[in-house]
Amino acid sequence: MSSPEAAAADAAQVACAHCQLPVPESLLEPGEAHQFCCHGCKTVYAMIHAEGLEAYYDLRGEEDALPVKNVAGSYEELDDPTFTARYCSARPDGLVTTELYLEGVHCSACLWLVEKSLSQMEGVAEARLNFAQARLKVMWRPDAVPLSAIASRLASLGYPAHPARYGTKDVTQEEERKLLIRLGVAGAVAGNVMLMAFALYGGWLSGMEEEYRTLFRWGSLLACLPAALYSGWPFYRSAFHGLRNKVLHMDLPISLGIGAGFLHGLVNTITGRGEIYFDSVSALIFLLLVGRLLQLRQQRRASESTELLYALTPSSARRLGEDGEARRVPLEAIQVGDRLEVQAGEMVPTDGVVESGASAVDLSLLSGEAMPVEVRKEDQVWGGTTNLQDTLVMRVTHAIRDARVGRIAEMVVDAAQSRAPVVQLADKVAGWFVGIVLVLSVVTFVAWRILDPAVAIDHAVALLIVSCPCALGLATPLAITAAIGKAARRGILAKSGAALEALGQLKKGILFFDKTGTLTHGRMEVVALVGPDWVKPLIAAAEAGVTHPVGRALRKACLDSGEAPTADEVELVHGGGLVAEVGGHTLHIGSPRFVRAHSLHDRGFAAQVEAWSQDALTPVWVAVDGRVVAAAGLSDRLRSEARASVEALARQGFEVHILSGDHPSVVSAVGRALGLPEEHCHGGQSPEDKLARVKAAAAEGQVVMVGDGVNDAAALAAATVGVAVHGGAETCFAAADVFLQKPGVDTLSDLVEGARRTTRTIRNNIIFSLAYNVLGASLAMTGLLNPLVAAILMPVSSLVVVTNSFRFQFVRAPEERA
Amino acid sequence: MSVLYMVLPLALIIATVAVWAFVWSVKRGQFDDLETPAMRILHDDTEARRPKPSDERKSPNS
């Protein structure tokens, strides 16, 4: 996707010794054997070698590596008694256990590194990482090593730790275990009953003595008992509830089939005449439970929404005591009225008012705005935002639950719980399926009563058994499991099958895009730079230590032309820009208003500002020694593939809108660049506004929301299908149904196509299984069915469904596309 | 063929024992995480090949 020039440039670049990503030229150290792309990677590399854990690189192999997220921190809040009381459990042998959620775990080498490195620490008895959930269970001796040391070690390796804090996870764990036990019993039963059934089949073909026939029949009955009574219980219970609430779903015909089959077999075994179908019944129960377990496993993968709140804010804060000393305490210990110290680069823990200090904060988490906002004494600050420049001391006004970010998280939970579950295709079929089967069995019974009364009941029951929708019950879970796996291999992580089905069933609807980070890169970049080349090193020097995104963007743009001198003196002026002394020159860099106040302006730069505001670029002026010599236009650059993606989605039937917290003029400019009409571009939206818009649209039709970051979380949960885009908070996944791992929006049309194919596969599965049911029913009604025929028919229909589910292609291979 | 009267109940008893063992391991949480152990198997091989840099450091990992 990059231009040939860019590709050539990439090839010439040196790869980081740790993460293999290209090292920016500015960070190359000549003469060094190993180069690194960032300080984090360098630190981790040194640490890995110091510990003798170089095998990590072998294990990681070809996996995509990520640069290390550098998180400094003492983690002393983990030793605080409040934390211990809440999150740790003490064992009788003196060890303490707790669970930590780790960021940055993305491959098996990470698993090895984490477990190996921790187990080499003195005092750590056990460290086991659950890869899928990125949760580490650690058992250690508190008097030998504090938890903070363990967390620091993890952080220095590139895996920042957070307390794992939710309890509802245990409930679904219990449910899943119970289901697994039922499944195990059903499997054991099915196998054994099948063995005995084979003996009986052999008996028909070559004759069997009556006593042994009786033995096997009673044996089958006895073995089938636990399956029919215990394993099959969930189906009966669900069918009963469905009947009571007048909702027809697949469990009703299933219960009918199993129940009729078992009872009929029971009667026949006792009376000693007629056929028994225990083999089909137990196999049915087993296969249907497999489908059920698949569905439950997928549902469990969905993260808890309450986790969202805690992942958005730091787990601790620095509280100032009466003596003025700052101590790290867990977030839960913070109360209204506490005074907190927030340093530059840290997240604001909760809502409050600034008591002293002046700085700029990055509100993008709450508002989506890429431009930082100045704050000083008496200004409000919000939890979840990032403090950019200077240390702030704030007074807490809201505890985290009542903070703005907390209330947003609650909105997410509410929206997610009130969302109507998508009615699966198979359940739709169930309704009239039951009716038809019942009618047919009555017809069969009556017809045979006239023809040959002795076998009437046998044939009617045979019909019920063979028409039991095993394949139908498997049709959806199998296709969805396969689809989720295929999608995951393409970097599309679907939280549940329901989302894929919903997306696939969408013929047309409204698609809302967030702007910042989704359609754009989410970073301020210098798009246009007007000025002489000699100014560039001076600018780079002046912006060297600035954390402000505008400053960083300027430095990046000016750095690759020659080397940068060091600034002698830099002074940040709030509300405008900075003043710097570089190599004897005085520089003023900042907004046109700021620079104009300190220097002469002319040379047509004012006209430039006018032109740029048309494109919604943020202007920055540079004055050297009192004269404006350069100007830069900055914006959050649109992703290169955005326009093509939007057009593709429009072709797939969506009406595309933009929802953004950024200024309306900027949003309109982006809309124009994408070819969208003015009325589809909505700027200046707060998270609450976005939620309202999505809800309104959802009331009238299907809505897909594509977003990134907390400010979209509630809207994502309220949409019919919410899609979170790479680069957003990990937590966005908790609110969204689908998470696109690869950056950019071009995988979105792949997702839609794949979802449509999945729905088509499910539909095909249902048609196949219905065809087999018709065949089986005809055989039963005409009296040609016996247990052997039934035992052959059923696996064949299931096999067809299985192969169909796994062989379909999620997305057409790229070379086939136009 | 009268051995069937002994063999069949025996088979069922063995099946019952197997099911009991399965239930026991599920309750102890051995089936909760099926992905991670699959990755861990590979790790041991690599570890055995590489000599440990400091031999006096004992590894408490079982």
HADDOCK unambig.tbl for C-alpha pairs under 7 A between the chains (distance, minus, plus):
assign (segid A and resid 52 and name CA) (segid B and resid 52 and name CA) 6.85 0.50 0.50
assign (segid A and resid 52 and name CA) (segid B and resid 53 and name CA) 5.87 0.50 0.50
assign (segid A and resid 108 and name CA) (segid B and resid 39 and name CA) 6.10 0.50 0.50
assign (segid A and resid 112 and name CA) (segid B and resid 43 and name CA) 6.75 0.50 0.50
assign (segid A and resid 119 and name CA) (segid B and resid 59 and name CA) 6.71 0.50 0.50
assign (segid A and resid 119 and name CA) (segid B and resid 60 and name CA) 6.41 0.50 0.50
assign (segid A and resid 119 and name CA) (segid B and resid 61 and name CA) 5.79 0.50 0.50
assign (segid A and resid 120 and name CA) (segid B and resid 59 and name CA) 5.87 0.50 0.50
assign (segid A and resid 125 and name CA) (segid B and resid 60 and name CA) 6.27 0.50 0.50
assign (segid A and resid 126 and name CA) (segid B and resid 61 and name CA) 6.45 0.50 0.50
assign (segid A and resid 130 and name CA) (segid B and resid 33 and name CA) 6.85 0.50 0.50
assign (segid A and resid 130 and name CA) (segid B and resid 36 and name CA) 6.05 0.50 0.50
assign (segid A and resid 131 and name CA) (segid B and resid 36 and name CA) 5.51 0.50 0.50
assign (segid A and resid 177 and name CA) (segid B and resid 26 and name CA) 6.37 0.50 0.50
assign (segid A and resid 181 and name CA) (segid B and resid 23 and name CA) 5.86 0.50 0.50
assign (segid A and resid 184 and name CA) (segid B and resid 19 and name CA) 6.89 0.50 0.50
assign (segid A and resid 185 and name CA) (segid B and resid 19 and name CA) 6.24 0.50 0.50
assign (segid A and resid 188 and name CA) (segid B and resid 15 and name CA) 6.72 0.50 0.50
assign (segid A and resid 188 and name CA) (segid B and resid 19 and name CA) 6.98 0.50 0.50
